[in-house]
Structure formats: structure tokens, C-alpha cells
Amino acid sequence: MQASTFPRSAAKALLLDLFQAAVRSADPLRVLPQFLPDKPPGRCVVVGAGKSAAVMAKAVEEAWPDVDLSGCVVTRHGHAVATKRIDVIEAGHPVPDAASFEAARRIMASVRSLGEGDLVLALISGGGSSLLAMPVEGLSEGDKQAVNRLLLASGFGIAEMNAIRRRLSAVKGGRLAEAARPARVVTLAISDIPGDDPLAIASGPTVHDPYRHLDLAYLAERLGPDLPQAAKAILCKPAITEAPWEADFRLIATPMMTLQAAASAAGRAGVKPVILGDALEGEAREAGKLMAGIAKSVGIHGQPAAPPVVLLSGGETTVSLSGARSGLGGRNTEFLLSMALALDGDPCVYALAADTDGIDGNAEAAGAVIAPDTIRRAGAAEDVKRLLDDHNSYELFERLGDLVVTGPTLTNVNDFRAVLVLP
């Protein structure tokens, strides 16, 4: 490729603008009201779980000032907002804590005495699997926490994780909706899941689970000898499957919607957008190498589009931890560090990868940006590779001043990646 005269500061600013456009498009205060059902003749109990649950509750209160609302939602520590009629509990993520279990008990109790004229409004978003935790009979709360820790280090895809979470839960996989009968249940959801499967978003507390009869022994074996015996027994024993029932499930924001919003912003800036997809998965470092190859193809062959072009993608990669080598960072900064190494200083490629909830992995940053000089500024390539092997990508990007720090965005539509290729 020929070097571009496009200034690095302008490239970074454009990438940050695209990320902000994506996040704004999933703001519950902006998008939720249009999806509300008709106001109920009876009581309205609002329940919810996820990183966006509190701000979604606030959006309901603002849209329905004349409705007698009650209920409780649970969100991640640091994600609460002020509400007047709906209680907000802050709980642990990504491992459930005592508040997670208490929130589940309160929410289940709040829906059990409702009648046919009543409405349960369920506000569901990413992170709800950890935040709303109630183990099935025979499983302790400690067992539930231990399983979550194993899942986080397993390298499993989100579908496999949530299959296990549903099987071990007394609230997920439709059990919240079943507890609310005969009241009407309407779910407003923000998807953080590739493909937007309602059963996978927060492990589907209001969606019928047709897979309760499946033997999950193969997943139990992959989790290894540290899996609690009580959990292994439950996973290896299929549960009773109820007759299918339909859920009123309304998606108010999705990864594809955010990519489309970013694409519109890119077009206004004079850069052609190409949406690669909203469901890219796999090991973060391998995905980084793959994306570097696509970017190089754009520069050399003008495919899938000629520069200047920005390649947009969503989805959720994974990081498989290896032994004691676990530093600071998340899947987005690991993706970028691997991509930067593979690009080897390509003068025409800039990229941003960030989690739309504002927190990537175990560090207080949403993600980071890379530029043609990232590896040169970082030091010896061998040292950079060591940081990658130690899953310590945060340290490098913090030192370079290239982290994307937003704080909690109060929404969550999975990861956002933008790769800018210039002429």
C-alpha cells in the first residue's frame, strides 16, 4: 500500500465518532418508548436484569407517568440511575454475588400473585445471566458462582455458556415468565448476542426453552474436574420440557442496528462503510489476524471495497485463559494487539474495537485504537508478543494513551469494531 497523508488524529477522531454513533443508537431513553405495549387495565409490575436494566426502568417511568408502576430491576454495580417507582438493585458481574441472588428472589416473588388483567414488563439486556441468579434445586449459590468462574475461563461461545446457565437456573430459560402466569408478560430487550436469539439474551428468563431435554454431559466434561459435582449431575440429567408457548418479545436495540447507525455516520464523513456482519466470533487473537488480512486485501485489491473504506463488525470473540498468565485487558484490546502485530506497521490501516457497555474484560476501559505506528511506539516486538501471550493488552494501550475510556454507557449491544483503510 502507499502511505496515506490522512492525519492520525483525524483517523482516530472518525473511529471514535463511529463508536459514539453506535452507542447512541442503543440508548434506552431514546429508543424504548416506541416499543411499549398498551397500558394495562390492572397492575403493572416492572422487572428486569442486565447492564441496561436501570436506565430502561427510568425510560418506562418517563414514558408512563400516569401508570401505577411497581417492581424491581437488577443491574451491574456502578450502572444504577435514579428512579422513582421501580426499585434498582446493583449486583455482581461477571460472577453473581449475594445481591444477584437476592434480586432474583425479589423479582420472582413480585410476579407470583398476579392475575389475568395484570402486566409484567420485563426489561432484559446483556449481563442479566450473572445479575439475575437463582440456582435450581440441588445446587448451592456457591456452586453457581464456581460454574460462572469456570465458564469465564473456558473459551466457550456465548450459546454454550447460556445453555449451561439456563439448565442450572430456576429463573432463566422461561421460568420467570412461567412464574408470572396468568399475567401477560411483555419483554423489551437489548440484544448483545450474535443473531439476536431471545433465548440467549440474559439466558432467556421470559422465553420458552425447547432444549431442557438435552443431555449437556459433553459440555460438563469440557469444563473439567473443577466443575462442582452437583452441577455436573444436573447437566447430565435432562429436565422436563413443558409444552411450547409464545413470548411477546420485542427487540429495542441490536448489534446490527448499531452497525447501521455507524455506517450512516461514516457515509456522512465521506468514507464508504462495509458491514461485515454482526456475529463474528472465535478467539480474539485469531480474529485480529483475520481482520488484518481483510484490511490488507482492501489496500491491495480494493476488495470488498476500495479505500477510503471502513469495515464495520460486531459479535463477541473469546479469550481462553492459560494457567496463571492472566493480566489486565479484554477481548477487544487482545483483538487489537494481535491485529497490530499482524499488520506490522501497515501505513494505511487504523482500527477501533470496544465493548458498547463501556467495559472490556477486567479493565476499566471500553477498548482501544491502533494506528500504523502502534507497534513502533510500543517497543520491541518480542515484548509486545509477550504481553499478548500474558493476556495483558491493557497495559500496553494504557502506556500508549490509546485506550477508549467511556465509563458505563448504560447500554450493551456487544462489541463494536471499525477498521479504517485509507488510500
C-alpha positions as CSV (number, residue, x, y, z in Angstrom):
1,M,0.0,0.0,0.0
2,Q,1.0,3.6,-0.5
3,A,1.3,5.7,2.6
4,S,-1.7,7.9,3.3
5,T,-1.4,11.6,4.2
6,F,-4.6,11.3,6.3
7,P,-3.6,12.5,9.8
8,R,-3.6,10.0,12.6
9,S,-5.6,12.4,14.8
10,A,-8.3,12.7,12.2
11,A,-8.5,8.9,11.7
12,K,-8.8,8.3,15.5
13,A,-11.5,11.0,15.8
14,L,-13.5,9.4,13.0
15,L,-13.3,6.0,14.6
16,L,-14.4,7.4,18.0
17,D,-17.3,9.2,16.3
18,L,-18.5,6.0,14.7
19,F,-18.3,4.2,18.1
20,Q,-20.3,7.0,19.7
21,A,-22.9,6.9,17.0
22,A,-23.3,3.1,17.5
23,V,-23.7,3.6,21.3
24,R,-26.2,6.5,20.9
25,S,-28.4,4.3,18.6
26,A,-28.9,1.9,21.5
27,D,-29.7,4.4,24.2
28,P,-32.8,3.1,26.0
29,L,-34.1,6.7,26.8
30,R,-34.2,7.3,23.1
31,V,-35.5,4.0,21.7
32,L,-37.5,2.2,24.4
33,P,-40.8,4.2,24.4
34,Q,-41.9,3.3,20.9
35,F,-41.9,-0.4,21.8
36,L,-44.1,-0.2,24.9
37,P,-47.4,-2.1,24.8
38,D,-50.8,-0.7,25.5
39,K,-51.2,0.4,29.1
40,P,-52.7,-2.4,31.2
41,P,-56.1,-2.4,32.9
42,G,-54.7,-3.9,36.0
43,R,-51.4,-3.8,37.8
44,C,-48.1,-3.2,36.1
45,V,-45.0,-4.9,37.6
46,V,-41.7,-4.0,36.1
47,V,-38.9,-6.5,36.4
48,G,-35.6,-6.7,34.7
49,A,-31.9,-7.7,34.6
50,G,-28.9,-6.5,32.7
51,K,-26.4,-3.7,32.4
52,S,-29.1,-1.5,30.9
53,A,-31.9,-2.5,33.3
54,A,-31.8,0.6,35.4
55,V,-31.9,3.1,32.6
56,M,-34.6,1.1,30.9
57,A,-36.7,1.3,34.0
58,K,-36.2,5.1,34.0
59,A,-37.3,5.2,30.4
60,V,-40.5,3.3,31.3
61,E,-41.2,5.7,34.2
62,E,-40.7,8.7,31.9
63,A,-42.9,7.3,29.2
64,W,-45.7,6.2,31.6
65,P,-46.1,8.9,34.2
66,D,-49.8,8.0,34.7
67,V,-49.4,4.3,35.2
68,D,-49.1,2.8,38.7
69,L,-45.8,1.1,38.3
70,S,-44.0,-1.1,40.8
71,G,-41.3,-3.8,40.7
72,C,-37.6,-4.3,40.8
73,V,-34.7,-4.5,38.3
74,V,-31.1,-5.6,38.9
75,T,-28.0,-4.1,37.2
76,R,-24.3,-4.2,37.5
77,H,-22.5,-2.3,40.3
78,G,-22.0,1.3,39.0
79,H,-24.8,1.1,36.5
80,A,-27.7,2.4,38.6
81,V,-29.7,5.5,37.8
82,A,-32.2,7.4,39.9
83,T,-35.8,6.0,39.6
84,K,-38.9,7.0,41.5
85,R,-41.3,4.0,41.4
86,I,-39.2,1.0,40.3
87,D,-36.5,-0.3,42.7
88,V,-33.0,-0.8,41.4
89,I,-30.5,-3.3,42.9
90,E,-26.8,-3.3,42.0
91,A,-25.2,-6.8,41.8
92,G,-22.1,-8.6,40.7
93,H,-20.9,-9.2,37.2
94,P,-19.5,-11.3,35.6
95,V,-19.7,-13.5,38.7
96,P,-23.0,-13.3,40.7
97,D,-22.8,-12.1,44.3
98,A,-25.2,-12.1,47.3
99,A,-27.1,-9.2,45.7
100,S,-27.7,-11.2,42.5
101,F,-29.4,-14.0,44.4
102,E,-31.4,-11.5,46.5
103,A,-32.6,-9.7,43.3
104,A,-33.7,-13.0,41.8
105,R,-35.7,-13.9,44.9
106,R,-37.4,-10.5,45.0
107,I,-38.2,-10.5,41.3
108,M,-39.7,-14.0,41.3
109,A,-41.8,-13.1,44.4
110,S,-43.1,-9.9,42.7
111,V,-44.7,-11.8,39.8
112,R,-46.2,-14.8,41.5
113,S,-49.5,-13.3,42.7
114,L,-50.7,-11.5,39.5
115,G,-53.9,-12.0,37.6
116,E,-55.0,-12.0,34.0
117,G,-55.5,-8.3,33.8
118,D,-52.0,-7.5,35.1
119,L,-48.9,-6.8,33.0
120,V,-45.3,-7.9,33.7
121,L,-42.9,-5.7,31.8
122,A,-39.6,-7.4,31.6
123,L,-36.6,-5.3,30.8
124,I,-33.8,-7.6,29.6
125,S,-30.2,-6.8,28.4
126,G,-26.8,-8.3,28.3
127,G,-25.2,-9.2,31.6
128,G,-28.5,-10.5,33.0
129,S,-27.2,-14.1,33.2
130,S,-24.9,-13.1,36.1
131,L,-27.0,-10.4,37.6
132,L,-30.2,-12.5,38.0
133,A,-29.1,-15.7,39.7
134,M,-31.2,-18.4,41.3
135,P,-29.8,-21.9,41.4
136,V,-32.1,-24.9,40.7
137,E,-32.9,-27.3,43.5
138,G,-29.9,-29.3,44.5
139,L,-27.4,-26.6,43.6
140,S,-25.9,-24.1,46.1
141,E,-25.2,-20.5,45.5
142,G,-21.5,-21.2,45.9
143,D,-21.8,-23.9,43.2
144,K,-23.5,-21.4,40.9
145,Q,-20.6,-18.9,41.4
146,A,-18.0,-21.6,40.8
147,V,-19.6,-22.6,37.5
148,N,-19.6,-18.9,36.4
149,R,-15.9,-18.6,37.0
150,L,-15.2,-21.8,35.1
151,L,-17.3,-20.5,32.1
152,L,-15.4,-17.2,32.0
153,A,-12.1,-19.0,31.6
154,S,-13.4,-21.8,29.3
155,G,-13.3,-20.1,25.9
156,F,-16.9,-21.3,25.3
157,G,-19.0,-19.3,22.9
158,I,-22.0,-17.4,24.4
159,A,-24.5,-20.0,23.2
160,E,-22.7,-22.8,25.1
161,M,-22.3,-20.7,28.2
162,N,-26.0,-19.8,28.3
163,A,-27.1,-23.4,27.6
164,I,-25.4,-24.3,30.9
165,R,-26.7,-21.2,32.7
166,R,-30.3,-22.0,31.8
167,R,-30.0,-25.6,32.9
168,L,-28.7,-24.6,36.3
169,S,-31.1,-21.7,36.9
170,A,-34.6,-21.5,38.5
171,V,-35.3,-18.2,36.7
172,K,-33.7,-18.4,33.3
173,G,-35.0,-20.3,30.2
174,G,-38.6,-19.1,30.6
175,R,-39.0,-19.8,34.3
176,L,-39.6,-16.1,35.1
177,A,-42.5,-15.9,32.6
178,E,-43.9,-19.2,33.9
179,A,-43.9,-17.9,37.4
180,A,-45.9,-14.9,36.3
181,R,-48.9,-16.8,34.9
182,P,-51.7,-15.9,34.2
183,A,-50.5,-12.3,33.9
184,R,-49.4,-11.0,30.5
185,V,-45.6,-10.8,30.0
186,V,-44.1,-8.4,27.6
187,T,-40.3,-8.3,27.2
188,L,-38.3,-5.3,26.0
189,A,-34.8,-6.4,25.2
190,I,-31.5,-5.0,24.1
191,S,-29.5,-7.8,22.3
192,D,-25.8,-8.4,23.0
193,I,-26.0,-11.7,21.3
194,P,-24.8,-12.7,17.7
195,G,-28.0,-13.5,15.9
196,D,-30.3,-11.8,18.5
197,D,-31.7,-15.1,19.7
198,P,-34.2,-14.2,22.5
199,L,-33.3,-17.4,24.4
200,A,-29.7,-16.4,24.6
201,I,-30.1,-12.8,25.8
202,A,-29.6,-12.9,29.5
203,S,-30.3,-16.7,29.1
204,G,-33.9,-16.0,28.2
205,P,-35.8,-15.6,31.5
206,T,-39.1,-14.9,29.6
207,V,-38.6,-17.2,26.6
208,H,-39.6,-20.9,26.3
209,D,-36.6,-23.2,26.4
210,P,-37.1,-26.1,24.0
211,Y,-33.8,-27.6,24.9
212,R,-34.4,-28.7,28.5
213,H,-34.5,-32.3,27.5
214,L,-30.9,-32.3,26.0
215,D,-28.1,-34.1,27.7
216,L,-25.3,-31.5,28.4
217,A,-22.8,-34.0,29.6
218,Y,-20.4,-33.1,26.7
219,L,-20.2,-29.5,28.0
220,A,-19.8,-30.7,31.6
221,E,-16.8,-32.8,30.5
222,R,-15.2,-29.9,28.7
223,L,-15.4,-27.8,31.9
224,G,-13.1,-30.3,33.6
225,P,-12.6,-31.7,37.1
226,D,-13.2,-28.4,38.9
227,L,-16.9,-28.4,38.0
228,P,-19.0,-28.9,41.2
229,Q,-20.4,-32.5,41.3
230,A,-23.9,-31.1,41.9
231,A,-23.7,-29.0,38.7
232,K,-22.3,-32.0,36.7
233,A,-25.2,-34.2,37.8
234,I,-27.8,-31.6,36.8
235,L,-26.2,-31.0,33.4
236,C,-26.1,-34.7,32.7
237,K,-29.7,-35.2,33.5
238,P,-32.2,-33.8,31.1
239,A,-35.0,-31.7,32.6
240,I,-38.7,-32.0,31.8
241,T,-39.7,-29.9,28.8
242,E,-43.0,-28.0,29.0
243,A,-45.3,-27.6,26.0
244,P,-44.2,-24.7,23.8
245,W,-45.6,-21.2,24.5
246,E,-45.3,-17.9,22.6
247,A,-43.5,-15.0,24.1
248,D,-44.2,-11.3,23.4
249,F,-40.6,-10.4,22.9
250,R,-39.6,-7.0,21.5
251,L,-36.0,-6.1,20.5
252,I,-35.5,-2.4,21.0
253,A,-31.8,-2.3,20.1
254,T,-29.5,-4.9,18.4
255,P,-25.9,-5.1,17.2
256,M,-27.0,-4.7,13.5
257,M,-28.9,-1.6,14.3
258,T,-25.8,-0.1,15.9
259,L,-23.6,-1.0,12.9
260,Q,-26.2,0.6,10.6
261,A,-26.0,3.8,12.7
262,A,-22.2,3.8,12.4
263,A,-22.4,3.2,8.7
264,S,-24.6,6.2,8.3
265,A,-22.2,8.3,10.3
266,A,-19.3,7.1,8.1
267,G,-21.1,8.0,4.9
268,R,-21.7,11.5,6.2
269,A,-18.0,11.8,6.8
270,G,-17.2,10.8,3.2
271,V,-15.9,7.2,4.0
272,K,-17.6,4.2,2.4
273,P,-18.9,1.8,5.0
274,V,-18.9,-2.0,4.6
275,I,-20.7,-4.0,7.2
276,L,-19.0,-7.4,7.5
277,G,-21.6,-8.8,10.0
278,D,-22.9,-8.6,13.5
279,A,-22.0,-12.1,14.6
280,L,-18.2,-12.5,14.3
281,E,-17.0,-15.0,16.9
282,G,-13.8,-17.0,17.7
283,E,-10.6,-16.5,19.6
284,A,-9.9,-12.8,19.9
285,R,-6.2,-13.0,18.7
286,E,-7.2,-15.2,15.7
287,A,-9.9,-12.8,14.8
288,G,-7.4,-10.0,14.9
289,K,-5.1,-11.7,12.4
290,L,-8.1,-12.4,10.2
291,M,-9.2,-8.8,10.2
292,A,-5.6,-7.6,9.4
293,G,-5.7,-9.9,6.4
294,I,-9.0,-8.4,5.2
295,A,-7.7,-4.9,5.7
296,K,-4.6,-5.7,3.6
297,S,-6.8,-7.1,0.9
298,V,-8.7,-3.9,0.7
299,G,-5.5,-1.9,0.2
300,I,-4.0,-4.3,-2.4
301,H,-7.1,-5.4,-4.4
302,G,-9.8,-2.9,-3.5
303,Q,-12.0,-5.8,-2.2
304,P,-14.6,-5.9,-0.7
305,A,-14.4,-2.2,-1.4
306,A,-11.8,0.3,-2.5
307,P,-10.3,2.8,0.1
308,P,-11.2,5.0,1.8
309,V,-13.4,2.5,3.4
310,V,-14.3,1.5,7.0
311,L,-15.0,-2.2,7.8
312,L,-17.7,-2.5,10.5
313,S,-18.4,-5.6,12.5
314,G,-20.0,-6.8,15.7
315,G,-20.2,-10.0,17.6
316,E,-18.3,-11.4,20.6
317,T,-14.9,-13.0,20.4
318,T,-13.5,-15.0,23.3
319,V,-10.2,-15.2,25.2
320,S,-9.1,-18.6,26.5
321,L,-7.0,-18.1,29.6
322,S,-4.0,-20.2,30.0
323,G,-2.8,-21.1,33.5
324,A,-1.5,-18.2,35.6
325,R,-1.0,-15.9,32.6
326,S,-3.9,-13.5,33.0
327,G,-3.1,-9.8,33.0
328,L,-5.4,-6.8,32.5
329,G,-7.5,-6.4,29.4
330,G,-10.4,-7.9,27.5
331,R,-11.3,-9.5,24.2
332,N,-11.3,-6.1,22.3
333,T,-7.8,-5.0,23.4
334,E,-6.5,-8.5,22.8
335,F,-8.0,-8.5,19.3
336,L,-6.4,-5.1,18.5
337,L,-3.0,-6.1,19.8
338,S,-3.0,-9.2,17.7
339,M,-4.2,-7.2,14.7
340,A,-1.5,-4.6,15.1
341,L,1.2,-7.3,15.2
342,A,-0.2,-8.9,12.0
343,L,-0.4,-5.5,10.2
344,D,3.3,-4.9,11.0
345,G,3.0,-1.1,10.6
346,D,0.9,-1.0,7.5
347,P,0.7,2.8,6.9
348,C,-2.9,2.9,5.8
349,V,-4.8,1.0,8.5
350,Y,-6.4,2.3,11.7
351,A,-8.8,0.4,13.9
352,L,-11.0,0.7,17.0
353,A,-12.5,-2.2,18.9
354,A,-14.6,-1.6,22.0
355,D,-17.4,-3.1,24.1
356,T,-20.5,-1.0,23.8
357,D,-21.2,-1.3,27.5
358,G,-18.0,0.7,28.3
359,I,-16.1,-2.1,30.0
360,D,-13.9,-4.6,28.2
361,G,-12.9,-7.6,30.2
362,N,-11.4,-6.9,33.6
363,A,-10.2,-3.4,33.0
364,E,-11.9,0.0,33.2
365,A,-11.8,0.8,29.5
366,A,-14.2,0.1,26.7
367,G,-11.4,-0.8,24.3
368,A,-8.7,0.9,22.3
369,V,-7.5,2.2,19.0
370,I,-4.5,1.2,16.9
371,A,-2.6,3.1,14.2
372,P,0.3,2.4,11.8
373,D,2.8,3.4,14.5
374,T,1.3,1.4,17.4
375,I,3.9,-1.4,17.4
376,R,6.8,1.0,16.8
377,R,5.7,3.2,19.8
378,A,5.2,0.1,21.9
379,G,8.8,-1.1,21.8
380,A,10.4,-4.4,20.9
381,A,8.0,-6.8,19.0
382,E,9.1,-9.6,21.3
383,D,7.8,-7.6,24.4
384,V,4.5,-6.9,22.6
385,K,4.1,-10.6,21.8
386,R,4.8,-11.4,25.5
387,L,2.0,-9.0,26.6
388,L,-0.3,-10.7,24.2
389,D,0.6,-14.2,25.5
390,D,0.0,-13.0,29.0
391,H,-3.4,-11.5,28.1
392,N,-2.1,-8.2,29.3
393,S,-3.1,-5.9,26.4
394,Y,-4.5,-3.2,28.7
395,E,-1.0,-2.4,30.0
396,L,0.3,-1.6,26.5
397,F,-2.6,0.6,25.4
398,E,-2.7,2.4,28.7
399,R,1.0,3.3,28.3
400,L,0.5,4.5,24.7
401,G,-2.5,6.6,25.7
402,D,-4.7,4.7,23.2
403,L,-7.4,3.3,25.4
404,V,-11.1,4.2,24.8
405,V,-12.5,5.2,28.2
406,T,-16.2,6.0,28.4
407,G,-17.3,4.7,31.8
408,P,-20.6,2.7,31.8
409,T,-22.6,3.6,28.8
410,L,-25.8,2.0,30.3
411,T,-26.4,0.0,27.2
412,N,-25.0,-3.2,25.8
413,V,-25.1,-4.3,22.2
414,N,-22.0,-6.4,22.2
415,D,-18.6,-5.5,20.7
416,F,-18.1,-2.8,18.0
417,R,-15.2,-2.9,15.6
418,A,-14.3,-0.3,13.0
419,V,-11.3,-0.8,10.7
420,L,-10.4,2.3,8.6
421,V,-8.4,1.7,5.4
422,L,-7.1,4.7,3.6
423,P,-5.6,5.1,0.0
